[in-house]
């Protein structure tokens, strides 16, 4: 108990140190020239971004997960934070077997390893909520065993309580409507990722979706070795999706893999309104064929009807360079706040499209800071950020979509650097264009956020 309270206090000290540093800069802003204030603010962004990243790494657990999520969905944060928090993707060392053995005993009794033919004590892979061990069944079949960290549910509740305590300050600074949905949906995602019965159901659902597409492989669940916080599945061999040397040695074209990945996501998102919401390189293996093996089904989400319909309209509008269609799609998705300045958003969107049309990218895997700033749209809201934020609302369910698209953009950039995600999406957008966007969805009653 004392250790948990001390950890929460350390987290609060970290956040309030950052908040107070910005409060100091805000007070000085009235005394300094605009140029000098801007320079000080940029230095504060860099200093606080590294402070936050280092603090999350020390705290571990859910804060590493939070940092990983913010590194790809924190579009409301200064760019320096995204860059600093990216380092947390590799900051999860495995735990000793003695620590996770308690979870195995909860599932299988006093001698859990006896249920297996063999069980490697060294973890094969580790993440912020669980780690994976290689094992075999009693008849010698190779399997992968995913073990939830003991006590992680309590840790999640405490860490989320710390984050919730900061929401009044966040709402004061970030004027985007319903910005608290980011925390609500993070909470819901963590609840589902620690529920292995839910993950099992996700695997069955995606296996059914790809039943006729043999190029996409979903592991089999080993039911007799799955219980509570332990999930056993078939051990799938393959090369890591972004291991270029391994792919070349096997004669696998990375562009084909990129195309297969985009096709798989279009099948999930557009045809079935469900998607794997954690497309980082560690969750995909590749085999000759090519075959794509999808791993880790804790984060599989449903696309709301409003987001599904609106995304189609936005994609069609973007490829057709139609401002009105894009605006209509954003409204369908739920981005325009009640009473928001629609004309302001339309002007900002038009300016952003003009900038995008002028950006020429030769290598998507090596985007410099100047290009990234153009793609972020920061210049279009400079000087009118507060007005834009007041007109924008954070749509229900968009947290998962934004995170998925950002990760997918980066992964495709590694696989097909001279092509990129936009060009690979074009054939599917063309098919949609020929069919039209379809009817707008009926209004829905928003679901309340849930959490552990």
N, C-alpha and C positions, 0 to 999 in steps of 0.2 A: 504493500500500500504506500509506504513512505517513498519508495523508489518511483512509483507512478506519479505521486504528487510532485516530487522533485523534477521529474521529466516535464510535466505540464508547466511548472514554473519556469524552467529553462526555455521552453517554447514561447511562453508569453513574454519573457524578457527579450528574446530575439525579435519578435514582432513589434513590441513597443519601442525597442531601440530604433528600428527602421522607421516606424511611424513618427517618432519624435524628431528624427533627423530631417524628415520632410517638413514637419511643422516649423522647424527652425529656418529652413530655406524659404518657406512661405512667408514667414515674418520678415526675413531680410529682403524679400522681393520688393516690398514697398519702398525700400531705401536705396536700392541699386538700380543701375541702368538695365534696360531690357536685355542687352547683349551680355552684360556681366552676370545677370541672374540666370540666363539660359546656360552659360558656361558652367556655373556652379551647380545647376540642376543636373546637367549631363554627368558631371563628376559624381554627384550624389547617386544617380542611377547606377553607375558602374560600381561604386563602393557598396551600395545596398544590395545589388544583385549578387555580388560575390559573397557578401555577408549572409544572405538568405540561403544560397547554395551550400556554403560550408556548414551553416547551422542545421539545415535539413540532413546533410550527410552525417553529422554527429548524432542527431536525434534518431535517425533511422526509421524503420517501420513505415507507418502511414505517411510520415512527412516526406520520405523519399518518394512514395507513390504520388503524393500531392505535388511535389516538385516536378516529377516526370510528366504529370498531367498538365501543369501550368506551362511547362516548356513548349507544349504544342497547342494548348488552347488559350493561353494567356494573351490574347490579342489586345486586351484592354491594358496590358502592362507595357512599360517602355521596352524597346527591343533588347536592351542590355540584359534584362531578366531572362528572356528566352535563351540567349546565348549562354549565360552562366548556368542555368538550370539544366541545360542539355547534358552537362557533365554527370548528372545523377543517373543517367541511363546505365552507367557501368559501376554504380556504387553499392552493389548488393552482394556482399560476400556470403557464402553458404554458412549455415550453422553446424556445429558439431552434432554427430549422430545422437549423442546422449541427450541433447536438448529436444530433438524431435521424436525421440523414442516414446515419450509420454503420449503423444498423439496416436502413435501406432497401438499402444496398449489400450487406449480408450476405444479404438475400433475393433481390435482383435484379441484382447485379453492379455494375461500376464506374460506370455511368451509369443509376441506377435511375429517375430521373424520366422518361427517354426511353421507359419502358414505358407511361407514361400519356399521355393526350391533353393534359392540363394537371394541375398540382399546386400548390395554394395553399401558400405557405411559412408563412403565419400559421395557427396552430392554430384549429380551430373550437371545440374543447373540450379541457380537460385534467383528468386525475385523478392519483391518487398513483402509478399504475404505468404509465400510457400516456397518449397524447393522440391526438386525432382531427383529421385534415386533410380538407378538401374537395378533390376531384379529379374528373377525367372519364376515361373510357376513350378509346381512340383513335377509336372511332366516335361520341364525344360524349356518352355516357351519364353522368349525374351519379352520383358514388359518394362514399362516406365511407371514409377509410382510417385504420384504427386502428394506431398504431405503438407498440410496447413500448419503453420507455426503455432505451437501451444500458446494460449493466452492472447492470440492476435485479436480476437473479438473484443476483449476488454480494452486492449490498446486502441483499437479503432474508435470505440465509444469515447474514450478520454481525449484522443487527439481531435476528433470532430467537435467535441465540446469546446476545446480551445479555439478552433477555427470559428465556431458559431459566435463565440464571445466577441470576435473582432468584426462581425458583420455590420454593426451600426457604423463603425468607422469606414468600412468599405463602401457602404451605401452613401455615406457623406461625400466621399472622394470620387467614386465612380458613379456617375449619374445615369448609366444605362438602366432602363427599367427591368425589374426582376433579375438583377445581377446575382441575387442570392440563389437563383436556380443552379448556378455553377456548383455551389456547395451542396444543394439538395440532391443534384444528380450524381455528384461524386459520392455522396453518402449512399445513395441507392446502388450505385455501381459496386462499391465496396461490399455491401450486403450480399449482392448476387455473386461476387467473386469469391466469397467465403462460404457459399452454399454449394457443396459438390453435387447434391441432388439436382440443383438447377443446372449446373455445368453438364451433368449427364444428359439432361433433357435437351440442352443446346446441341450436344454432339449428335443426338438422334435426329434432331430437326435438320441440321445441316447435312447429315448423311442422306436424308430423304431428298433434300433439295438437289444434291449432286449425284443422286443414284444413277442417272443416265450419263453422267460426265465422268468417265473413268480416269481422266487426267487429274482430277481433284480427289485427294485421299483424306478421309476423316478416320482417325484411329478407332479401333474397337475398344469398348469398355470391358474390363474383366470383372464381371459382377461379383463373383465370390471373393474377390480381393478388394472390394470397394465398400467402404462404410464410413459414416461420420465425416471426419476431416481427412480421409485417405481416398484417393481416386487412382485406380490402377487401369492402365490401358496398354494396347499393343505397342511394342517398341518399334518405332519407325526409323529406318535408316535413310540417309540422304545428306546432301551437302547444304550448308547454310545458304540461304537464298542470295546473299550478297558476297559470297566467297567466289570472286571472279576467277581465280586460278583454278579452283576445284571444278567450276562449271566448264572452263575451257578444256581441262584435261579429259573431261567426259564427253566433249563435243556438244555441250548444251549451249544454245544461243541465248544470251541473257535477254535479248529483245523478245524472243518467244516467251520467256518466262514473264516478262513485263506484260505482254499482251494477254497471257493466260490469267495473270493476276487481275488485270483490269476487267476482263470478261467475267471472271468469277464475281467480282464486286458488283458489276452491273446486274448479273443474275440475282444476287442477293438483294441489292438495294431496290432496283426498279421492278423486278418481277415478283419478288416475295416480301419486300418491305422488312427484311431482317438482314443483319450484317455482323460480321466479326469486327468488333470495335477496338482491336488492339493489334494493328498490322505492323508491328516492328519486326526487324529482321530475324530476331530469335524465335519468332512464332511460325516460321516457314522453312521447310526443307524442300529440296529439289532432287529429283531422280531423272535419269535418262528417259526419254519419251517425247517431250518432257512431261513429268508428273509433278504436281504441286501438293505437298503434304502440309495441311493446316494444323497447327498445334494450339493448345491453350484456349478453352472455350468458356472461361469465366466471364469474359466481356463479350457477350453476344447480345445485341440490342435490337429492338423493333423500331422501325421508322414510323412516326405518327403519320396519319393520312395527310395532314396539312403540310408537313415537311416533304413528304413524297411528291405530292402534286406540285408544290412550289419549286422544289429542286428541278423538276422537269422543265418548268417554265423558265427558270433562271438559266439553265444550260442551253435551252433553245434560244433564249434572248441573247446570251453571250456570244454564241456562235453566229447568230444572225445579226449581231450588233444593233439590237433593238432595245433602246433604253426603256421604253414603256413596258415591254414584255418583262424585262429584268425587274422593274419596279413592281409590277403585278405579281411576279413570282415571290419577291421578298415579302410582300404584304400577305400572300397566301401562307408563307412559312411562319409568319408571326413576328417579323422584325420591326414593323412600324408600330410605335407606341400609340395608344389612344390619345388623340389630340396632337400627335406629332406633326412636325412641319414636313409634309410630303414633298413639297417643291424643293426645299433645301436638300433633302436626301436624294432627290432626282438629279439636282445639279451636281452634288458631290459624286454621285454614281457616274454621271456623264463624263465628268473630268477624269475620274479613275479609269474609265474605259479608254479614253483617249491616251492616257499614259500607258496603259497595258498594250495598246496597239502599237505604240512606238518602241516598246521594249523588245530588243532582239537578244535572245539567249542562245549562245552557241553550245554551252555545257551546263545542263541543269544541276549537275553534281557539284559545280564550283561557282555558286552564286556569290558575288562580292557584296559587301555591306550596302553599297550604293544601289545595286539592283534590288536587294532585299527590301530596302526602304521604299523603293518604287512599288514593289509588289504588295507591300503592307498597306499602301494607301495613306501613309502618315501625312504626306505633304498636302493631300486633299482636305484634311480636317484641321491642319495647322491654323490657329487663330480663331477657330469656330468649334473646337472640340466639345465644349460644354453644350452648345446649341445642338450639335449632332447627337450627342449622348442622350439628351432629353427627348429626342425624337425616336430613339431606338429602344426596343425591348428585346430581352434575351429569350428566344422562343423555347417552349417546352421541348425537350429531347435534342436540342441542337448541340448540347455539350458533347454527346457521343459522336455526332456527325462531324463536328469541327475537328475533334481529336483524330478521328479515323481518316479524314481527308488530308489533314496535315501530315500524319505519319505515312499515308499512302503516297503523297506527293514526294516526300523525301526518299522513300524506298524505290519508287519508279525512277527518280533522278539517278540513283545508283545503278540501276539495271539498264536504263536506256537514256544516258546523259545527253545525247544529241537530239532526242525526240521529246522526252518529257511527258508528263501526265496529260496535258491538254491535247496533244496530237493523238495520243492513244485513245482518248475519249471520243474524238471526232467521229469515227465510223458509227459508234452507238448513238451519238447525238443526231447524226444524219438519219438513222433509222427512226428515231423518235420524231424528228422533224417531219418525216413523210407521213407519220401517223397523227401528228398533232399532240398537244399537251394533255388532252383529255379533260374531263369535267373537274371543276373545283370541288374539293371535299366539303361535306356538310360540317357545320360548326360542331366542335366537340367540347365537352366539359373537361377542363384541365384536371389531370390526376394530381393529387397532393404528393409532394416529395416524401419519400420514405427512407429510412436509414436504420442501421444497426442500433 
